[in-house]
Amino acid sequence: MQSIKERTLAFAAVAAREVDQGELERLSSALRLAESALEEALEAAENLGNFDHRFDVPRAIGGAQRLVQNANEAVDAARKP
């Protein structure tokens, strides 16, 4: 069984033939901004400590960072000929 990451990369490879390169660059740029914002958010959350006992905020931000990394890998795969 394929992981979500493997399926995403496989889909990106198939779809690469039809991808608008301008939109791909736009997505890549937005993902870079998201990475930067998440790094700042993680640092702020870690500085605040455990301010909300219902949620592990740094862990949630880490999960979002992994999703952005997966999206970046899909963009990279779509760029390859």
Helices and strands as residue ranges (DSSP letters): H 4-15, G 16-18, H 21-48, H 57-79
